[in-house]
Amino acid sequence: MLLHKAWAESRTRFLIIAAALTVFCLFATFSNGRPLAGGALLLPSVHTANYSERIYDLVYSGAAKGMFAILVIFLGLGGLLRERSRRTAGFTLALPASRASILGSQLIIGYGELALLSLLPGFLIPILSRLVQQSYPFHEAIHFSALWFGCGSLIFAASFLLSVVLPGEYTAPVAGYIVLMLQVLIALWQPLRPYRLNLMWTMGEFGTMRRDANHSLLLTGPLPWTRLAVIIVIAAGFLGLSVKITQHQDF
């Protein structure tokens, strides 16, 4: 029952994000567009960039990656404080379940949705590429899916924590967006270089892509397991803190 309730509360957000990612994957594979500096897009009549480079620029290091990071903030909204403003907290707390169980069901559904969204481009891009007589390495697409899930887990956890402590429908997502932008700006501060927990750089494998003999952009190394482990540990800490705070909140 708790899992069904959590799915009912989040499915609209999940489906909207899935639809947005699907549309962008379709655009990336079927257009001849080449991304330019500043996020602009040139649409010539012929291909002006290698296909793998264009997919990487548009999806894995460009707009799709940024869109995914921002939308995960909305996927991570949960807790019981938001229900108080909708006057449903009393009903939820009356269920024969502990607060930890209620939040646990939200997290199970939320991370399941995050995993599916992370895998969506990983399966769509190689399949859609065949429809335009192109190819994109499946192992490389899944590599980025793992990065998106790992980094997305921290964004999700931070958003969940903010929704636990901040009341209102829009306060938590706005705060989550500000925190994400601050993290990016701090990561660009020269005295902190190299900043290993730069989420956006990690999601796009910046600095690790290399060209092969056909000038295709390809990965040259394994997943950054240590960095991902640190990110997941921090996310777990945020989630544990969320549960502890909720157990002592007065509704």
Phi, psi and omega in degrees: 000317180294320178295319178296319179297316180296320178294318180298326182282334186248352189295326180296315178298317180298314183293324178295316179295318179299318179296319180296317178294321179297314179299319181291323176296320176298316179297316183296324184274328186262348179268162174261017188291147174234123181293141178245174180300139179086005176089000178290165184226126177264133181240080179281173180279343178231163178294129178248002179216152174303144186299314181296325177294319181294318178296317179297314182295321183278321189258297193276341176235003186240225190297322182296320178297314179296320178297318179300313182300318181289318183289334176298333176303317180286328178294329184277359180292129181194209182081188183251343184295323179293331180289335179296321179291335177267000178062035176245001182297322180299318178296315182296317181290339179281349179293148180285065181205150179284163177297324178298322179292322179296312178293325178299320179294322177296321181288322178299311179295316183298316180285332173295317177295320178298319179297316180296319180293323178294324181281340186304306177296329181298330177266323184291315186300310178298322181291313181293330180299324180296330181289342178248024178056040176232177177218148174222129187302126181297319181296328178288320178297318178291327175303312179291328176299319178296320178295318180297321180291316181298309180289324178296332179296325178287319177298317178300312183296319178295319178296320179297316179297317180296323179288340177284326186258342183250124179283166177096159183283326190248350182298311183296312179296324177295315178297321178298319178296317180297316180298318180296317179294322178296322178298319179294316181294319178297321180295335180273355181289123189303317181300340181266359180292144349282132184263103192288339183257030174288103187299316184292323177292319180296318180298329182260003181051044180298135178088355182247348181284140180227156179266140175268192183296334179266013180065023175273141178280122182225154175288148180241355183220172178284179176296146177282077189301319181297315180296317179295322179297317178297317179299315182292324177295317177298318179299317179298323177297318177298318182292319177298319177295323178299315180295318182296317179296317182297324181295339182249005179282147179256117180254000000 
